[in-house]
Amino acid sequence: MLDFDHLADQRAKTLQQEPEGWRKAVWNSTFQKLTQSMSDGEVEVLISHCPSVGHLEWVAAFLEKNVRESGPAPFSVLTAEAAKSGVSLEEWIRTCFASGLKT
């Protein structure tokens, strides 16, 4: 079982950011619901590919809109979108967030 507080604290420390925003983002009901359909490793990778709380919140909103209960797993949706764009997952998140891509 993942320790979401630890993951949030570690990401904040790595990025030299305040941990409270990261804790709030990982405990957000939308993010929590999505992680139920993800492996622990996928959750860890996703968090590690987000350079800010805003990026993580954007990804959660994107997935909430684009993942249906009977559809593909959330992480599969992200990796497919990145592959379709021909970039890494981290670069896809950065680019979409920076361009203001609507969720």
N, C-alpha and C positions, 0 to 999 in steps of 0.2 A: 504494500500500500504506500502510495506516495505521501510525502510530507510536504504539502503545498506551501506552508510557511517557510520551510527550509529552502525550497526551490526559489521562492520569491526573494528571500534574503540573499541567497547566493547570486541570483541574477542581478539584483540591485548592487551588490558588492562588486561584481565583475565590471559593471558599467559605471560604477561610482555614482549611483543614483540613490535616492531615498527608498528604503524598503517598503514603506507604508503603501505607496501607490501600487507596487507589484503585488503586495499581499491582497489588496482590494481587488485587483484584476484577476488573480488566480482563484479567488473565492467568489467571484461574480457568478450568479446563478446560470447565466448563459454559458460561461466557460466550464463550469462544473458539469453541466448537462452534456456538453460536447465531449468532455474527457471520459465520460462513462463508456463511450464507443471507441476509445483509443487505448493503446497499450501504454504502460508506464514509460517505456522508451520513447514512444511517439510524443507524449506530453512533454517529456524532458527536451527532446529535440525542438519541438515547436517553441517552447519558452526560450531556448538558447538561440533561436533564429530571429527573435524579436529584439530590436535595438532600443525599444522604449515601451513603456506601459501603453502608450497610444497605439503602437503597432499591434500589441497583443489584443487590445480591445477591438481594433479594426478586424483582425483575423477572426476573433470570436463572432463578431457581427456578420462578417462575410460567410462564415460557416453556418451560422444560424439560418441565414437566408437561403443558402445553397445546398444544404444537406437535408434530405428528407428521411423520415424514419426508415423507410424500406430501401433507401438508396445506398450509395457507396459510403464507406466509413469516412469520417472527417479528414483524417490525415491523407487518405487516398485522393480526396478532392484537391487538397492543397498541392500534393506532389504532381498530380495530373495537370493542374493549371500552370505550375512552374515549368513542367516538361513541354507543355504546349507553347509556352513563351520562349523556350530554349535557354532558360536561366536556372540557377540554383534556387532552392526554396527561399533561402535568406534574401537573395537578390530580388526575387519575385515579390516578397513581402515589402521590402524597402521601396521598390519601384511603384507598386500599386498604392501603397500608403502615401508616398510623396506626390503621386499624380492625382490623388484625390478620387481614385476609383470608387465608385459608389458600391456599397455593400449590397 
